[in-house]
Amino acid sequence: MNWQSVIGLELHVQLATQSKIFSGASTTFGAPPNSQACAVDLGLPGVLPVLNQQAVVMAIKFGLAIGAKINLNSIFDRKNYFYPDLPKGYQISQFETPIVGAGNILVHMADGSTRDIRITRAHLEEDAGKSIHDLFPGQTAIDLNRTGTPLLEIVSEPDFRTASEAATYFRQVHGLVRYLKICDGNLAQGSMRCDANVSVRPVGQEALGERTEIKNINSFRFVERAIEYEIERQIDVLENGGIIERETRLYDEIKDETRSMRSKELSEDYRYFPDPDLLPLQVSESLLTQIKQSMPELPEARRNRYHKDLELSQYDATWLSADPDVAEYFEVAMKHCGNAKTTANWVMGELSAHLNRYDVPIEQAPVSAVQLGVLIQRLDDQTLSSKTAKTLFEALWANSPQSDTDALGDSDPSTAIDAQIQTLGLKQISNSGELESIIDTILADHPQQLEQLRNGKDKVLGFFVGQVMKLTQGKANPAQVNDIIRAKI
């Protein structure tokens, strides 16, 4: 039987506030266990929650970015369940009336196609604590530092049909929340987590199959692998006469498998009701207008600008605009050299390869954006050849300080780079007399190839250009070498 997978994602985005959503306790990562959980977070008698306005502003920013309905009146509810890392016995969340209603995100797939993914809602809630099962043998430790940390839960419709589509969407939302500066996007620290709802059905069937939920995945790669495994598992169960149980599952990245965690609750099981300690949230029109005016350029707008104004290809524009740090680096380098296409090639090529090879984030790249801009300038003015430019890049990567000021205190990095070009002997040879002398020697040393070239075998020209580049260690101007050889024959 041919099967179709149906996938929906719930993304939990930790909002980049300094304090928690209902208390003044810090949200700083890495503090000693249970040192950042105050009386409000623990729900001790006599305390009352107070809503963090910044969390509201950040939620609205996301809603505006996806063209969603912003509910000026929303309600906080109590989601009741019992678990060791939930000290109050309930989580403050939003259910029937969330702050962000329906919207959509246009997702750019790797093959150049797009998918319009419907967003059901995005609601504010507090995070629970953390259960640690591998610290003490036979026991579970509880760290309540995360308790009360503000989250925006983004719920999609089941619009994905492949694991790759779901992972691409996760990556794109990760870029969007960083553009908006509402989340630092640190997956390793749990700043974004994903729950994947997965089901399968026979091709052509309208009704959805029974679904399972894979909880707390914090890696783009693991999201894809977990969903792929779960799809295959469900198909195997059904084709062997079994039934899919509605349950919550965990993904084990070491064994590359999902395994059962607990039965999946329905919304009725949580016994939602409006939180009596919190008034309905009312957002004024003036605050909404103020937030609209503060919105940055979004990835889609930047992508279109790169394609239309800078005349980059759709692929290049999408690649460069996906990550805000990459886009910022590209724009600074391009502004310095004025060559968008060459800058794009270097950022996507040499720079990206080095970042991946040495596992360095772009904001910590040893070669600054301004330095790359100067390097491209030296390519354009023919001070450097393509080969010596790569040699210079390697030298800058190995030795460059994290600053655009050279050792002499000169604020113009071109001075230091020009000095380095001189020191390393990388300046391109463009002197006609010097090149003619070198070419005459090479032509004389290869009479057979010279005769072939004179008889119209143009491919042999590449041989001679290569010999000149080899003799000059890549410092000859290849276009000039080409012209001189043609003139001589």
C-alpha positions in Angstrom: 0.0 0.0 0.0 1.1 3.6 -0.7 1.2 5.7 2.4 1.1 9.5 2.9 2.5 11.1 6.1 0.8 14.0 7.8 2.9 16.1 10.1 2.3 19.2 12.3 4.8 20.9 14.5 4.5 22.8 17.8 7.6 25.0 18.4 8.4 26.3 21.9 10.3 29.5 21.6 12.0 30.9 24.8 11.4 34.6 24.7 14.6 36.8 25.3 13.3 38.6 28.4 15.6 39.3 31.3 13.1 38.0 33.8 10.3 35.4 33.8 6.9 35.8 32.5 5.1 36.1 35.8 7.9 37.0 38.3 11.1 39.0 38.6 13.4 36.0 38.7 16.3 35.8 36.3 16.2 33.8 33.1 20.0 33.6 32.7 21.2 30.2 31.5 23.7 28.1 33.4 23.0 29.2 37.0 23.4 26.6 39.8 20.3 24.3 40.0 17.3 25.8 41.8 19.0 29.2 42.3 16.6 31.1 40.0 13.2 29.9 41.2 11.4 32.4 43.4 8.2 32.0 45.5 6.0 33.0 42.5 7.6 30.4 40.3 7.0 27.8 42.9 3.4 28.8 43.6 3.9 29.3 47.3 0.9 30.5 49.3 0.2 34.2 49.3 2.0 35.0 46.0 0.4 36.4 42.8 1.7 36.3 39.2 2.4 39.7 37.5 2.6 39.6 33.7 5.9 40.6 32.0 5.0 43.2 29.3 8.1 42.5 27.2 6.8 38.9 26.7 3.6 40.3 25.3 5.4 42.7 23.0 7.6 39.9 21.6 4.6 37.6 21.0 2.9 40.4 19.1 6.0 41.0 17.0 5.9 37.4 15.9 2.2 37.6 15.1 2.7 40.7 12.9 5.6 39.0 11.1 3.4 36.1 10.0 0.4 38.2 9.1 -1.6 36.7 12.0 -4.7 38.1 13.7 -3.6 39.8 17.0 -6.2 39.3 19.6 -6.3 42.6 21.6 -8.2 40.7 24.3 -6.8 37.3 25.4 -7.0 35.1 28.4 -4.5 33.1 30.5 -5.7 29.6 31.5 -4.5 27.0 33.9 -3.5 23.8 32.3 -3.7 21.2 35.1 -1.4 18.2 35.2 0.8 16.6 37.8 4.5 16.1 37.2 7.5 16.4 39.5 9.0 19.4 37.7 5.7 21.4 37.8 5.5 22.5 41.4 2.2 24.3 41.2 0.4 21.3 39.7 -0.7 23.5 36.8 0.9 25.5 34.0 -0.2 29.0 33.1 -0.9 29.0 29.4 -3.5 30.2 26.9 -6.1 28.0 25.4 -9.4 29.3 23.9 -8.3 32.9 23.4 -4.5 33.1 22.6 -2.8 36.4 21.9 -1.8 35.4 18.3 -4.5 33.8 16.1 -4.3 32.3 12.6 -1.4 33.3 10.2 0.8 31.7 7.7 4.6 31.3 6.9 5.9 30.9 3.3 8.6 28.2 3.5 11.3 28.0 0.9 12.3 24.4 0.2 15.7 23.2 -0.9 14.5 22.5 -4.5 13.4 26.1 -5.0 9.7 25.5 -4.4 7.6 27.1 -1.7 5.0 25.9 0.8 2.5 28.1 2.5 2.2 26.7 6.0 -0.8 27.6 8.0 -0.2 28.7 11.6 -3.1 27.8 13.9 -2.1 30.0 16.8 0.8 31.2 18.9 0.2 31.5 22.6 2.1 32.6 25.7 2.9 30.3 28.5 5.3 29.6 31.3 7.9 26.8 31.0 8.1 23.9 33.5 11.2 22.8 35.4 13.6 20.1 34.2 13.8 16.5 35.3 17.3 15.0 35.2 17.3 11.2 35.1 21.0 10.4 34.7 22.6 12.4 37.6 21.9 10.0 40.5 21.5 6.3 40.1 17.9 5.2 40.5 16.7 8.7 41.2 15.4 11.8 39.4 16.8 15.2 40.1 14.6 18.3 39.7 16.0 21.7 38.6 13.4 24.4 38.8 15.4 27.3 37.3 13.4 27.1 34.0 10.1 27.2 35.9 8.3 30.4 34.8 10.5 31.1 31.8 8.4 32.8 29.1 7.6 30.7 26.1 5.8 31.4 22.8 4.2 28.1 21.5 3.8 28.2 17.8 1.3 25.6 16.5 1.1 24.7 12.8 -1.7 23.0 11.0 -0.7 19.4 9.8 0.5 20.8 6.5 3.8 18.9 6.1 4.1 15.8 4.1 7.7 15.0 4.6 10.3 15.1 7.4 12.4 17.4 5.2 9.6 20.0 4.9 9.1 20.0 8.6 12.9 20.5 9.3 13.1 23.3 6.8 10.1 25.0 8.4 11.8 24.6 11.9 15.0 26.2 10.5 13.1 29.1 8.9 11.1 29.9 12.1 14.5 29.8 13.9 15.8 32.4 11.6 12.6 34.5 11.9 12.6 34.8 15.7 16.3 35.8 15.6 15.5 38.5 13.0 12.8 39.8 15.4 15.3 39.5 18.3 12.7 37.8 20.4 14.8 34.6 21.0 18.5 33.9 20.9 17.8 30.6 19.0 20.4 28.6 21.0 19.2 25.1 20.5 21.8 23.5 22.7 20.5 25.5 25.7 16.9 24.7 24.9 15.9 28.2 23.6 13.9 26.5 20.9 12.3 23.0 21.1 10.0 21.2 18.8 7.2 18.7 19.3 6.2 16.8 16.2 2.8 15.3 15.6 3.0 12.4 13.1 0.4 10.2 11.5 0.2 8.2 8.2 -2.8 7.4 6.0 -3.3 5.5 2.7 -2.8 7.8 -0.3 -6.1 9.2 -1.4 -7.7 8.9 2.0 -9.1 12.2 3.4 -9.4 11.2 7.1 -6.3 11.6 9.2 -4.7 8.5 10.8 -4.1 8.3 14.6 -1.1 10.4 15.6 1.7 10.2 18.0 3.6 13.2 19.4 7.5 13.2 19.6 8.5 15.6 22.4 11.3 18.0 23.0 13.5 17.8 19.9 16.1 20.5 19.8 18.0 19.9 16.6 17.1 20.5 12.9 18.8 17.2 12.0 17.2 15.3 14.8 13.7 16.6 13.9 14.1 15.2 10.4 15.5 11.9 11.6 12.9 11.4 14.4 10.0 12.1 12.0 11.4 9.8 9.3 11.8 7.0 11.9 8.3 7.5 13.3 6.7 7.4 9.8 8.5 4.1 9.0 7.5 2.7 12.4 3.8 3.5 11.9 3.7 2.1 8.4 5.4 -1.1 9.6 2.8 -1.4 12.5 -0.2 -0.9 10.1 1.1 -3.2 7.4 1.5 -5.9 10.0 -2.1 -5.6 11.2 -1.5 -3.5 14.2 -3.0 -0.2 15.3 -1.3 3.1 16.2 -1.8 4.1 19.8 -2.2 7.8 20.5 0.9 8.4 22.7 3.8 10.7 23.5 7.1 9.4 22.4 10.8 10.4 22.9 13.5 10.4 20.3 16.8 8.7 21.2 19.4 10.2 19.0 22.0 7.6 19.9 19.8 4.7 18.9 18.1 6.8 16.2 14.6 5.7 17.3 11.5 6.9 19.0 10.2 5.1 22.0 7.0 5.3 24.1 6.9 7.8 26.9 3.3 7.9 28.1 -0.2 7.9 26.7 -1.2 11.1 25.0 -3.6 13.4 26.9 -6.5 15.1 25.2 -7.3 18.8 25.9 -10.1 17.8 28.2 -7.7 15.9 30.4 -6.0 19.2 31.3 -9.2 20.7 32.7 -8.4 24.2 31.3 -10.1 27.1 33.1 -9.2 30.9 33.2 -6.6 31.6 35.8 -8.3 33.5 38.6 -5.1 35.3 39.6 -4.7 37.0 36.2 -7.0 39.5 34.6 -7.8 39.2 30.9 -4.9 40.6 28.9 -5.9 43.8 27.0 -3.6 45.3 24.4 -4.2 48.9 23.4 -4.3 50.1 19.8 -1.5 52.6 20.6 0.8 49.8 21.8 0.0 47.7 18.7 0.9 50.7 16.5 4.1 51.3 18.4 5.1 47.6 17.9 4.3 47.8 14.2 6.5 50.8 13.8 9.4 49.0 15.5 9.4 46.0 13.2 12.7 45.2 11.4 13.1 44.2 7.8 11.9 40.6 7.7 13.6 37.6 5.9 11.1 37.6 3.0 11.5 41.3 2.4 15.3 41.0 2.5 15.3 38.0 0.2 13.2 40.0 -2.4 15.5 43.0 -2.1 18.6 40.9 -2.7 17.0 39.3 -5.7 15.5 42.5 -7.3 17.9 45.3 -6.2 21.2 43.4 -6.0 20.3 41.1 -8.9 21.3 37.9 -7.0 19.8 34.6 -8.0 16.8 33.3 -6.1 19.0 30.6 -4.6 21.7 33.1 -3.5 19.1 35.6 -2.1 17.3 32.8 -0.1 20.6 31.4 1.3 22.0 34.8 2.3 18.8 36.1 3.9 17.9 33.0 5.9 20.1 33.7 8.9 20.2 37.3 10.3 23.9 37.0 11.2 24.9 35.8 7.8 22.8 38.6 6.2 24.4 41.2 8.3 27.9 39.9 7.5 27.1 39.9 3.8 25.7 43.5 3.8 28.7 44.9 5.7 31.2 43.2 3.3 29.2 44.2 0.2 28.9 47.8 1.4 32.7 48.0 1.7 33.5 46.6 -1.7 30.3 47.4 -3.7 30.3 44.0 -5.5 27.2 42.0 -4.4 27.7 38.9 -6.6 31.4 38.4 -5.7 30.6 39.0 -2.0 27.8 36.4 -2.2 30.2 33.9 -3.8 32.8 34.4 -1.0 30.3 34.3 1.9 28.6 31.2 0.5 31.8 29.6 -0.6 35.2 30.2 1.1 33.8 31.7 4.3 31.0 29.1 4.8 33.5 26.3 4.2 35.8 27.6 6.8 33.0 28.2 9.3 31.8 24.6 8.9 35.3 23.1 8.9 36.3 24.8 12.2 32.8 24.8 13.7 32.8 28.6 14.2 29.6 30.8 14.2 29.8 33.6 11.7 29.7 36.3 14.4 33.1 34.8 15.7 34.7 34.5 12.2 38.4 35.4 12.4 38.0 37.2 9.1 35.7 40.2 9.7 33.1 41.4 7.1 35.1 44.6 6.5 38.3 42.6 5.9 36.5 40.4 3.4 35.2 43.5 1.7 38.8 44.9 1.4 39.9 41.5 0.0 37.2 41.6 -2.7 38.2 45.2 -3.5 41.8 43.9 -4.1 40.4 41.3 -6.4 38.4 43.8 -8.3 41.3 46.2 -8.8 43.5 43.3 -9.8 45.9 43.6 -7.0 45.1 39.9 -6.2 44.3 37.0 -8.4 41.7 34.4 -7.4 44.5 32.1 -6.1 46.4 34.7 -4.1 43.1 36.0 -2.7 42.4 32.6 -1.2 46.0 32.6 0.2 45.3 36.0 1.8 42.0 34.7 3.2 43.8 31.7 4.8 46.4 34.1 6.3 43.7 36.4 7.7 41.8 33.4 9.1 44.9 32.2 10.9 46.3 35.5 12.1 43.6 38.2 12.1 42.6 39.8 15.4 38.9 40.1 16.2 39.0 43.8 15.2 39.0 46.0 12.1 41.9 48.1 13.6 45.4 47.0 12.7 48.3 46.7 15.1 49.4 50.3 14.4 46.0 51.6 15.5 44.9 52.5 11.9 41.1 52.3 11.8 41.2 51.5 8.0 41.7 47.7 7.7 42.9 48.2 4.1 46.2 49.5 5.4 46.9 46.3 7.3 45.7 44.1 4.5 47.8 45.9 1.9 50.8 45.5 4.2 50.0 41.8 4.5 49.7 41.4 0.7 53.2 43.0 0.4 54.7 40.9 3.2 53.4 37.6 1.7 54.3 38.6 -1.8 50.8 38.1 -3.1 50.5 41.1 -5.4 49.4 40.1 -8.9 51.9 40.5 -11.7 50.4 42.9 -14.2 53.6 44.4 -15.7 53.4 43.6 -19.4 57.2 43.5 -19.9 57.7 41.1 -17.0 54.8 38.8 -18.2 56.0 38.9 -21.8 59.5 37.7 -20.7 58.0 34.8 -18.7 55.6 33.9 -21.6 58.4 34.0 -24.2 60.4 31.5 -22.1 57.4 29.1 -21.7 56.6 29.3 -25.4 60.2 28.5 -26.3 60.2 25.5 -23.9 57.1 23.9 -25.5 57.4 24.1 -29.3 55.1 21.2 -29.9 52.2 22.7 -28.0 53.0 26.1 -29.6 52.6 24.6 -33.1 49.2 23.0 -32.0 48.0 26.4 -30.8 49.1 28.1 -34.1 47.1 25.4 -36.0 43.9 26.4 -34.2 43.8 24.1 -31.2 42.5 26.7 -28.8 42.4 24.2 -25.8 46.2 24.4 -25.7 45.9 28.0 -24.7 44.8 26.8 -21.3 48.0 24.7 -21.0 50.2 27.8 -21.5 48.2 30.0 -19.1 48.5 27.2 -16.6 52.3 27.1 -17.1 52.5 30.8 -16.5 50.4 30.6 -13.4 52.5 27.8 -12.1 55.8 29.6 -12.7 54.5 32.8 -11.0 52.8 30.9 -8.1 49.4 32.1 -9.2 50.4 35.8 -9.2 50.1 36.5 -12.9 47.0 38.2 -14.2 45.3 35.3 -16.1 43.3 37.6 -18.4 46.4 39.6 -19.3 48.4 36.4 -19.9 45.7 35.2 -22.2 45.8 38.4 -24.2 49.6 38.4 -24.5 49.8 34.8 -25.7 47.1 35.4 -28.3 48.9 38.5 -29.5 52.2 36.6 -29.8 50.7 33.9 -32.1 
